[in-house]
Amino acid sequence: MLKALQLEPEKCTGCLQCEMACSYENEAVFNPSKSRIKVFNFHDEGRFAPYTCSQCSEAWCMHACPVEAIVINQQTGAKEVIEDVCVGCKVCTIACPFGTGNYNSDSGKVIKCDLCGGDPACATACPTGAITYVDADHTGLARMKAHAGQSIPKN
Amino acid sequence: MAWTRKILRVNLTAGTCTPEPLNMEWAALYLGQRGLATKYLAEEIDPKVDALSPGNKLIMATGPLTGTMASTGGRYSVITKSPLTGAIACSNSGGFIGNEMKMAGWDMIIFEGKSPKPVYLYLENEHAELCSAEHLWGKSVWETDHLLHNAHQDPQLRIACVGRSAEEGCLYAGVINDIHRAAGRSGVGTVMASKNLKAVAIRGTRGVGNVRDFKAFFKATQAAKAVLAGNPVTGEGLPKLGTQVLMNVINEVGAMPTRNMREVQFEGANRISAEAMLVPRESDGKPNLVTNAACFGCTIACGRISTIDPKHYTIANKPEYMGANGGLEYEAAWALGSDTGVDDLDALTYANFICNEDGFDPISFGATVAAAMELYEIGAITKETTGGIEMKFGSAEALTRSAELVAKGEGFGRELALGSKRLTEKYGHPDLSMTVKGQEFPAYDPRGIQGMGLTYATSNRGACHLRSYTVSSEILGVPVKTDPLTTDGKPELVKAFQDATAAVDSSGLCVFTTFAWTLEDIAPQVDAACEGGWSPEKMLEMGERIWNLERKFNMDAGLTAADDTLPKRLLKDAAKTGPAKGKVNELHKMLPHYYEIRGWTPEGVPTAETVSRLRL
């Protein structure tokens, strides 16, 4: 079963545990500036929102890459950057409508979420359940259930 | 090791920024943050120095766990000599500035001297630069934050700065970071402003990657996070209700200081409590509380994000206050509310916004307003003194107007900015100042919680709840329940809390974790991150060493055992209502024994044996 990251911003407290888990998993350092997932603070609204690559089926980044450095992981469905092939041209970062692929000036390559090979560290680290890793075909299930509970009359 | 082993020395007089290695011998004895920075301060300044002179120094310090995945691992402290108390000051803050300093590669920053002109420190990894802040002087914290983000075109910049109250010399101004987190107490912001240092803007992209044993660290931090999640206070009470969960609890046990501590219960408590913050208001159908929020790395997330009723008199035609911002924590709600007798939740929230916007301590401010209200009631000050404000207990208008005046250093605000000790002395009634060593009390009446009397009297930074929060034991039963109305065993309890807290404050972790964690949970996390074999016993011994170092600093600064006392009101006037009715604080039953178990002389001085045992 293909799985996907499910983000529920209303549960997010802005603690950045996900960013630390991501940077440690990928760079062996606690360093939010190297995280593939980012949490945004909409201060005046009192809202936090975690955001990362949604692994588009027809991924703009993959199509834009001139050297075919972005490939599909058949097990997880993730669009992964092959570091050895990536030339750091950043065209994928321009192509992505969501801004979730970003250049890493330390390595000269682009970094983006690869679902940690099927065990995303951000989801494990999230203390509030704002980031979960669920059935890709049913990321709407929790919201659907909540609305079902409201809209269907009780006996 | 989780230290970066690097400190930045900023000489403001000369305008230089110089990196130097961290003294690892001291780090082995004092760990980091509160302990280690106190060691540096004690070694580098004359304790008798005028706190607002260039001879004082100001240290911003992280702990070894700051910037790691340990829950709450984002703390930093500001250490200096206090202009309010003349004693050591160490104010702790969360938010995101501590981790950013660490990620930039620095354990601490030492500011010395005084800049000839207003400056701010811009720190981007190794690059440190003093930049002109002449255009920022006279700006609020919020404006400064906005202008610096724009100037550097970097939304990820983290900023700590002082507001106008500090520039105007308010003796309890703090250093505010990330808009509404504060190193709030003892006037650390006043010292920063006295050095013409407006702000510190940091961007760190190096990260923290050098924990001693990552596997052990991950295991220890995971286990500790599970303890927080499973605990009713840290797992449920604090995220849902914040520290304000205490308002009704403390009121019921008769330890809610009210109207300048004349009473111990506040009839309006339920209107300014955590529960009240959840009730939808009439005007827009929204409650005061928008959401809870976490500081860096915190899996508790006790922070409050609030809005003010858009129809409230305080913000009519002021759109800048209509958005969500840092809401009421228990201490602020108490000081601004119960202690002044004001039960208007929106007025309190507004006053709290103003405290953040211009960077002053809501505890000392609220308590000083309360003292002024009592002075007004007895006729010692009049409307002429206050510039027309009717300084009556219960007046929301008096409270919010006072906040606006202190924020900008205008009118009667200049007198309120002195703190309650100097204000009441000036008008001939020093007994009306509810302070220890010149610092205003926090939100626990020591007649109803006896251990807190000893806590306040002996706290190295003046009256403070965060030096030994025996409320945990005496009221909440953590880690063991003790009777709040007796003095039995309290000297031992206070000493144990003081030492353990000093250790936590030196690690980079938040003291609120200790509702659930003991040193048995904390030491394995420190030990996995740092060389040195950090057992709970070693942490506790270090805490005792820090406590004695702070004590020694204060003694060298000229404080004596005579300063280890409480206002007469708490020692002579019995509580009028509640479970503590008829009780005063029986400090005299606790203090001599406390000195004895501390290894101090009857005059409160650490004996030669104690000094040598603790390797001071």
Interface residues (C-beta under 8 A of the other chain):
Chain A: T13 G14 C15 L16 Q17 M20 A21 S23 Y24 E27 A28 V29 F30 N31 P32 S33 K34 H43 D44 E45 G46 R47 F48 A125 P127 T128
Chain B: G67 T68 M69 S71 F96 M103 Q156 I179 G204 T205 R206 G207 V208 G209 K225 A229 P239 V290 T291 N292 A293 A294 C295 F296 G297 C298 T299 A301 I305 S306 T307 G323 A324 N325
